Structure formats: C-alpha cells, structure tokens
C-alpha cells in the first residue's frame, strides 16, 4: 500500500476515535450535571412526605410528653384539702354490697370491678357492711403512697373508749360487765382506691367518679357544698381560705382544714374540758384549734 493511502486511512481512524471520545465525554458530563442538580434539589428542598411525617411524629411526641406530664402530676396539697372538704362527710347510695373487713376492699382505677372478688369479699368478711341501694356516708379519708383509703359509716375498726374501761370496785362483789354503748361501731366498710403509682392531681368529682363502681353520689344531697353556702359570710370565707376561726364548730373546722392529725384533751383549773385539734407536725407549720364543747375558742399557728 502506498504511503499516502496509509496516512489517509490512519487519519480517518484517528478522527473517528476523537469523535467517539468527544461524544462519550459529553454524555458523561451531562449525566454528572443532571445527577448533581437532582442531589442539590433533594438537599435544599425537603420532601413533602418526609416533612409531614416528621411533623406528625414531633406532634405526637410533644403531645404525648405533655399529656404524660399532666397525667403523672402528683396530688397537690390544695387538691388534698378540697378532697377532704368535699368528699369526707358526703352521702352516697351503694351500687353493690360493700364488704366488711379491716383490710378493706380494693378497686384499681382503670380496671373494671371484679364481681366474683366482691362476692367472695362479702362472704369471707361475714356479710355486707351495707347492702346494695343503701345510703351511706364517707366518714374518713386517708392518703397513702399510691392509694386513697376511705371509711364508710365509721369504718370496720372499733375505737377504744378509755372512760368505758374505768371501773371502781366496791367490796367483794364484782361489777357488772359494761354495757355496749356503741352498737354500730366497727360495722362499716373501708374502700381502697389504688392508682398503681403516685396519686394524680384530681378534683373531688374525679375521686367520686373513681368510686362510681361502688358508690353513686349523683342523687344524694351534698353534705358540704350547700351547707357551706348557708353559713355566715365570715365562716364561708374562712373555709375558702382553709382557715379555722373562733366561733366555728367541729363540722366547719373539718370543712376548712380536714380531720386533725391528733386530738388532745385537757381540763382547765376551772374544771372546763377543752380539746385541741392539731394539724401538722413541728418543726413544720402546726395549727392548734382549741374547742370548748362544740365551739372554737382559740386558734394558734406556729411556723
């Protein structure tokens, strides 16, 4: 083959390879550009679905946190006073028979009543303290770590009465056995409301709702609210302020401060018997409410 022909063929081949290389480079650059643009848009413009899902999850998380915090908020001292004031002393109608027994009958908030457990409790305790449909009264409220214990119609415990156990012997003849002067004492019921954790903050209506599997408060007269509204203005205001003032009687003081932590009786040199209701424990805030008969004659507060 002639030298000129070889050079022409070689040049054509080289031009063909150059064209292929140029086209390949262009395609690669175009793909890289498109990919870079796509990634840029993906980074700078969030996907609507992802944003929506993230927002929804954040809403659930935040809402759940707030709800849990509110649900787990412990009972405040103010709410405790309101529970004592507006539930202790209230009348209700029994929905089911209430068993006797010092341990009490326990209900777990959020769980349905177990009819078999209730029936067994009534049978094993020696019968009902109150039958279904009877009107009963809450006579005491006790707050525990995660429970609220309520006594109905005086509760299942008999109280010790010192004066009834004092006897004076005259000669060799034995004294007659003392007469039972409290026939209805110790035949009431105890209800324990179990919250499984710390007692949550609640209103009197909330507690009544939790008790609704056993007691119906809806059709009974209120022993607190209407009665408080009938009192003189100064007593009404004192009860609202959770204070005891001179002139109140026992019921008013219970409405204002609840039942006392301790009671102490004394006799004055003049022979007058007084009773101190003590709220709190030193060195903390302590209130002494002194009664003469059924009337408050003195209120002292120590911080």
PyMOL commands that set and color helices and strands:
alter all, ss='L'
color gray80, all
select helices_A, chain A and resi 3-44+48-71+77-87+115-124+162-165+204-210+225-229+233-240+250-257
alter helices_A, ss='H'
color red, helices_A
select strands_A, chain A and resi 91-94+98-99+105-108+128-130+135-143+147-152+189-194+215-216+262-267+273-279+286-292+295-302
alter strands_A, ss='S'
color yellow, strands_A
deselect
rebuild
show_as cartoon
